[in-house]
């Protein structure tokens, strides 16, 4: 990764207000994190750039995604609600590889509608919507590991 | 743990609750996974969340630390079944050590001195009265399945025994997995002496000296030191030899601590085995030069003790640890909050282990321990001198800490003279 590319990534973080950006290209991985004060102020500074050394030194978790962005609610459209993962596990958009995804962008959902499955310790947990609205964004990829509280879908309530 | 793994070149994953998102371990681990909200039951005690996090990050082993799930045999079993190495003893040994009067019986079999008491859990009030009569009052009733003062009652004469036995059993049943209570001779002004044990998975055991943890308030340790100023060399040798055999016979592996009570005559009596690494392990690391957490990891990796220790254990000098807690030094009320000013002491012979940092927030949900301050010197006098210097240079602003209390302890003539027991703190504060 060249300095120019890194500078570009920093610019993206600053311009868009994204909280954390991690990019992996081959053996290179860059994580840029904006720091937010605990007072909740979203006037942050780009203050942490981690560029691990050559491949041997950095851990390479098999399931790490190529690009993972977390958008803090305060920075986005005020009405958007994020469906967050209530558990740690692996995200699946469909019940099985052969079946269609539970929801698509633009689809209207009501409380109780199954949005996805999060697999934890070999158990498939169905994650339900708890608001009525339109699915506006999908923030995770099929097969991606997710942590507690991770934003899965952006839903615009209606 | 992160330090030991960095030394060994092992990548780390920190699991954390939302309250610890901005903590130092989360920052310094190679990866971090949020496993739940602040409430421990839904995060640090939530076995499925932890195992799930272990699975998605493909870890080889889990170090349970101390507290939380570190002595939970069920958790160790789940790790085993899930193909994740639990860094500690086997589930069977953890379970066995958790049944207090069983551990007592095993120790007794191997010649480790125990306090006179009942043969196992008390089955009736009559048995309790007979046993108490035989060994002599005062006696103490203790819960078999737990500690921390719960299910514990001191009985001074036979008239009160039946009532207190019922109370102890009810309290034990409510707090722990069983209502079983056993009975022991009560020592009024004991010292708390504990031995650090290290065992590999090939049957080799080493005892790494003792720690004197008598400076306590309400069963919570405030200060620990090694060696104990009160332990006679011949008692140390005798108990160490018997303990080594008993621990080997139990099939113990990895690190652990064996707690003893020292009576007024200076004799030791076995109390219990803590099947985990303890908070005060840096005291032993200072006098032996052995990195215990690193040793734990290497033992879990199948290495032999001889290779890990690299020769006979050498004891050098004297070490003291002060547990710096986020609490009011006089009222002991917890003092969580944001740290606005921080200066950590340094200099020769000083070690600080802390998760505190400038502008960091100490959350209200967990233990109040903020820092461990360890001083090592060529003898007890030098260790005390260095500890005093370090306490003078330790600045924490924004929250209350027990630093003033520790300064007071270090200046008490009785402490300096080595004359103290577990009632030391009680003598000048509640």
Interface residues (C-beta under 8 A of the other chain):
Chain A: X38 X58 X59 X61 X62 X63 X87 X88 X89 X90 X120 X121 X145 X146 X147 X148 X149 X150
Chain B: X11 X18 X22 X30 X31 X33 X34 X35 X36 X37 X43 X48 X49 X51 X52 X53 X55 X56 X57 X58 X82 X338 X361
